């Protein structure tokens, strides 16, 4: 049994999508449609940079989505490998959840691009620069991370944002609280804490205004039932009901990304193959979360795709 998974922020890189567009009209069409939907030349930014502009949340989110969807569309066009036939489930890390819904036919491409542009802008605007921060805790399981975050809060917000795998948890909140958490890592048996180069404290209660923006936007959007169930970030459980998906997308802005639990739940449901489209950050998390009983393949280049298509 197979699941297709879609990467989140941090997967962006200058040059992304360029080779795909050169090799396939299907990919080129995706990038053109996203550019038209957003009214900007996002694809040129993806190909040429500058990196600091591509990394801006409002650009990175639709760019990562467009690259992953283009990868899927090339696979479908060149290899006849339809997602509905080749995958039992989909899932995405944070913004990747929108990509997964687009890939599974729950959202159209133009709408997904606009929602992610808005989501990125709203998350950026929710907290002034210098107020919030995020940090990766290496060598931390969820219990240690939760205890550390609680101790470091001291009246401020500090909580688990991403439960990525059994050895990596990301915390988010007020910058002072996150700094205290980093200073306390050794006391909690955690190897180290590394502040992340992000512009806002995602997936914590400080994102409440962004959640409100997304609630308003999603209220006007028609979401269809996906062709295969989505494992949702906030529940680590499969969902197909459009009304529930809508509510969970709003909750996801301030809620925890339960990635480790999602991978474990999919493996328990019988998934033995995970295919990451358009990135390579999720596969190591999959292997650490689900162990030797599963395979995980990153599909980025045309060569990656050809190798996968032979297996499919």
C-alpha positions in Angstrom: 0.0 0.0 0.0 1.3 3.4 -0.9 0.9 7.0 0.3 1.9 10.2 -1.5 3.3 12.9 0.8 4.0 16.6 0.2 6.7 18.8 1.7 6.4 21.9 3.8 8.4 25.1 4.2 12.1 24.7 3.9 11.9 22.7 0.7 12.2 25.8 -1.5 15.4 26.3 -3.5 16.4 28.5 -6.3 16.1 26.5 -9.5 13.2 24.5 -8.4 10.9 23.3 -11.2 13.2 24.6 -14.0 14.2 21.2 -15.3 10.6 19.8 -15.0 9.2 22.7 -17.0 12.0 22.2 -19.7 11.2 18.5 -19.9 7.4 18.5 -19.8 4.5 20.7 -21.0 2.5 19.4 -18.1 4.8 21.0 -15.6 5.1 24.2 -17.6 1.3 24.4 -17.6 1.2 24.2 -13.8 3.7 27.0 -13.3 1.8 29.2 -15.9 -1.5 28.6 -14.2 -0.1 29.5 -10.8 1.5 32.7 -12.2 -1.8 33.7 -13.7 -3.7 32.9 -10.5 -1.4 35.0 -8.4 -0.7 37.8 -10.9 3.0 37.5 -10.4 5.9 35.8 -12.1 6.5 33.3 -9.3 8.1 30.7 -11.6 10.8 33.2 -12.6 11.5 33.7 -8.9 11.6 30.0 -8.4 14.1 29.6 -11.3 16.3 32.6 -10.8 15.8 33.9 -7.2 16.9 35.9 -5.4 16.8 33.3 -2.6 15.8 35.8 0.1 12.7 36.7 -1.9 11.8 33.1 -2.6 12.2 32.3 1.1 9.6 34.9 2.1 6.6 32.9 3.4 4.1 34.3 1.0 6.3 33.2 -1.9 7.7 30.0 -0.6 4.3 28.4 0.2 2.8 28.6 -3.3 6.2 27.9 -4.9 6.6 24.6 -2.9 3.1 23.6 -3.8 3.4 24.4 -7.5 6.7 22.4 -7.7 5.1 19.4 -6.0 1.9 19.5 -8.1 4.0 19.9 -11.3 6.0 16.8 -10.3 2.7 14.8 -9.9 1.3 16.1 -13.2 4.4 15.1 -15.1 4.2 11.7 -13.5 0.5 11.4 -14.5 1.1 12.7 -18.0 4.3 10.9 -18.9 3.8 7.7 -17.0 0.0 7.4 -16.9 0.3 7.0 -13.1 -2.9 8.6 -11.7 -2.8 9.4 -8.0 -6.2 7.8 -7.4 -4.9 4.5 -8.8 -1.4 4.5 -7.2 -2.0 5.9 -3.7 -4.3 4.8 -0.9 -3.7 8.0 1.2 -2.2 11.5 0.9 -0.7 13.7 3.5 1.3 17.0 3.6 3.5 18.7 6.2 1.9 22.0 7.1 1.4 23.9 3.8 1.9 20.5 2.2 -1.6 19.6 3.4 -3.0 22.1 0.8 -0.8 20.5 -1.9 -2.1 17.1 -0.9 -5.7 18.3 -1.2 -4.9 19.8 -4.6 -3.2 16.6 -5.8 -6.3 14.6 -4.6 -8.7 16.8 -6.5 -10.3 18.5 -3.4 -9.0 21.9 -4.4 -8.2 23.2 -7.9 -4.7 24.5 -8.6 -5.5 28.3 -8.9 -7.5 28.3 -5.7 -4.7 26.4 -3.8 -2.2 28.9 -5.0 -4.3 31.9 -3.9 -5.0 30.3 -0.5 -1.3 29.6 0.1 -0.4 33.1 -0.9 -2.9 34.5 1.6 -1.9 32.0 4.3 1.7 33.0 3.9 1.0 36.7 4.1 -1.4 36.2 7.1 1.1 34.1 9.0 3.8 36.7 8.3 1.6 39.6 9.4 0.3 37.8 12.6 3.4 38.5 14.7 5.8 41.5 14.3 9.4 40.5 13.4 11.4 40.0 16.6 8.5 38.9 18.8 8.4 35.2 18.0 10.7 32.4 17.2 11.0 28.7 16.5 13.6 26.1 17.4 14.3 22.5 16.4 15.0 20.2 19.4 17.4 17.5 18.3 17.4 14.3 20.2 14.0 15.1 21.7 11.0 12.9 21.9 7.6 14.5 22.3 7.4 14.0 26.1 10.7 15.8 26.7 9.8 18.6 24.3 6.5 19.2 26.0 8.1 19.3 29.4 10.8 21.7 28.2 8.3 24.0 26.5 6.1 24.1 29.6 9.1 25.0 31.8 10.4 27.7 29.4 7.1 29.4 28.9 7.1 31.4 32.2 3.9 33.2 31.3 4.7 33.5 27.6 3.7 31.1 24.8 6.0 28.2 24.1 4.6 25.0 22.7 5.3 22.1 20.3 4.7 23.2 16.7 5.9 20.2 14.8 6.2 16.6 16.1 8.3 15.5 13.2 9.8 12.2 14.2 11.0 10.4 17.4 14.2 12.4 17.5 13.1 15.9 16.2 10.5 18.2 17.6 10.1 21.9 16.7 8.8 24.4 19.3 7.3 27.8 18.6 6.3 30.9 20.6 7.6 34.1 22.1 11.3 34.7 21.4 12.2 34.9 25.1 10.5 31.6 25.9 12.1 29.9 22.9 15.6 31.2 24.0 15.0 29.9 27.5 14.0 26.5 26.1 17.2 26.4 24.1 19.2 27.2 27.2 17.5 24.4 29.2 17.8 21.6 26.6 20.6 19.7 28.4 18.5 19.7 31.6 15.8 17.8 29.9 18.0 15.2 28.2 17.8 16.9 24.8 20.9 16.9 22.6 20.6 20.5 21.5 18.2 23.3 20.4 18.7 25.2 17.2 16.8 28.4 16.4 15.3 28.2 12.9 15.7 30.9 10.3 12.0 31.6 10.0 10.2 34.9 10.0 7.3 34.0 12.4 6.4 31.5 15.1 4.2 29.1 13.1 1.8 26.6 14.5 1.2 28.2 17.9 -1.5 30.4 19.5 0.4 33.5 18.3 -1.0 32.7 14.8 -4.6 33.3 15.9 -5.1 36.3 13.6 -3.9 34.2 10.6 -6.3 31.4 11.5 -9.1 34.0 11.5 -8.0 35.2 8.0 -8.0 31.6 6.7 -11.4 30.9 8.3 -12.9 33.8 6.4 -11.2 32.8 3.1 -12.1 29.1 3.4 -15.7 29.9 4.1 -16.0 31.1 0.5 -14.2 28.1 -1.0 -15.8 24.9 -2.3 -13.7 21.9 -1.2 -14.6 18.6 -2.8 -14.1 15.2 -1.2 -10.5 14.1 -2.1 -10.2 11.0 -4.3 -8.3 9.3 -1.5 -8.4 10.1 2.2 -6.1 12.8 3.7 -4.2 12.2 6.9 -4.7 15.5 8.6 -1.9 17.3 10.5 -4.0 18.2 13.5 -5.5 14.7 14.1 -3.1 12.3 12.5 -6.3 10.5 11.2 -7.8 10.1 7.8 -10.5 12.5 6.6 -12.6 12.9 3.4 -15.5 15.1 4.5 -15.1 18.6 3.0 -16.6 20.4 6.0 -14.2 18.6 8.4 -11.3 19.3 6.1 -12.2 23.0 6.0 -12.3 23.2 9.8 -9.0 21.4 10.2 -7.3 23.7 7.8 -8.2 26.6 10.0 -7.2 24.7 13.2 -3.9 23.8 11.5 -2.6 27.4 11.5 -2.3 27.5 15.3 -2.3 23.7 15.9 0.5 21.1 16.1 1.7 19.3 13.0 1.4 15.7 14.1 3.7 14.3 11.5 5.2 11.4 13.5 1.8 10.2 14.5 0.5 10.6 10.9 3.3 8.4 9.5 2.8 5.8 12.3 -1.0 5.7 11.7 -0.6 5.3 8.0 2.0 2.5 8.5 -0.4 0.8 11.0 -3.1 1.1 8.3 -0.9 -0.9 6.0 1.1 1.7 4.1 4.5 0.3 3.2 5.6 2.8 0.6 5.8 6.5 1.0 6.5 8.7 -2.0 7.5 12.4 -1.4 6.8 14.6 -4.4 8.8 17.7 -4.9 11.1 17.5 -1.8 13.4 15.4 0.2 12.9 16.6 3.8 10.1 14.2 4.7 11.7 10.9 3.8 14.2 10.8 6.6 11.4 11.6 9.1 9.3 8.8 7.6 12.1 6.3 8.1 12.7 7.4 11.7 9.0 7.3 12.5 8.0 4.0 10.8 11.3 2.1 10.8 12.6 -0.6 8.5 9.2 -1.9 7.5 8.6 0.9 5.0 10.3 2.4 2.0 10.5 6.2 1.3 11.4 7.7 -2.0 11.9 11.4 -2.9 10.8 12.4 -6.4 12.4 15.6 -7.5 14.1 15.0 -10.9 13.0 13.3 -14.1 15.4 10.5 -13.3 13.7 10.0 -9.9 10.4 9.9 -11.7 11.5 7.3 -14.3 12.8 5.1 -11.5 9.5 5.3 -9.6 7.4 4.7 -12.7 9.2 1.5 -13.3 8.2 0.3 -9.8 4.6 1.5 -10.2 
